[in-house]
């Protein structure tokens, strides 16, 4: 989607993740603590901070300082010591520890308070970069409040989305909850949030508003969106059975939500045209149709071949909108630049679910007992269109030296187990993760569901170059002992 940096929140990352960032070219904010002496929860790190913070921070800097991906150190996230003078003392101590071991990179802390007299960490005067979470309406005031400083947005958006679900009208923003004391009573009965980018918590912002604030305030050097993926825990805005966050640009199964294409249209140099929502609605219902686009001047929308008009982004808008009385058929968007077609996207009203499409992200694997292939299931109608409300139970059968390591569908309130050989599709999609064993061979995976034409993929698992067979390993081990 054009992302070029990852903030590791709010603890030292796995070294393997930093290895990947080195190889793939991501910049990394390497972050140490989510709390110092003052607790956020009764059993959190504040219990260990006094005795362990120096050792833990020094170990982290020594371990990670030779990773070229790391471009900045963060000594904390939304630390409670912002609000008293202990924040000044501890910010000086922690920054000095970092600088003793690495003087080449800047140090920051993800702060919440954007007024100097209320922020005792910024008052320490030791942070190379002042980083702030949320409160994007205050961004224009930062240069006057903190003259001569460098600014970074360490956490923005926190918008809610459930992949493939849409609440109308799209320009009515749901604030769930309204504040920190009010219980949510206006949410959806099925524990969903709109993928129109029109649901957010009281402290957050829509993706469009958050990124727009960065664009309009060039003294902000960049932004980190909360969050890249949905993650287990923090099931806001809903209680159980919701058990996953709703903040991700990508859902828990790894499937992009619509906001993914907003960022792609803003952060990449490739032409983008993304049309939403699906086209299965009630006859006569007025549906808001959005398009994210780039590398084009305008987008025309057609329904069953009839033009519904051409739209251009106005002002700070990052999408275009049509209000369309629903009629079944074909919805088509055409982006143009200088009158020439750039891209075309089509969405069709679907017939009933008829078949399964099964695709693997990787078909050649290593027989090391660890390698994985992620299989995407799409439930299609006879014409090959994704059925947007399909919820078929899909069974996975593996033949050969492999196993089903996990399953998911991205629905934040699903109570189905992740360790299983079946999963219901959610809004037409689900996922199976196939893991190799230590044996070489051909792995065949079949996906089946009642009343649907099944699908299968074939994977090949071979020994890694230079790897020993089990017998060779035993021989080497025996020789080493002798």
Helices and strands as residue ranges (DSSP letters): E 5-7, H 15-24, E 27-31, H 46-64, E 70-77, G 80-83, H 86-101, E 106-111, G 116-118, G 122-124, E 130-133, G 136-141, H 142-145, E 151-157, E 174-175, E 199-200, H 207-216, E 220-226, H 259-267, E 272-276, E 286-294, E 298-303, E 306-311, E 320-325, E 330-337, E 340-348, E 355-360, E 364-366, E 372-380, E 393-399, E 402-408, E 422-424, E 429-436, E 441-448, E 455-462, H 470-481
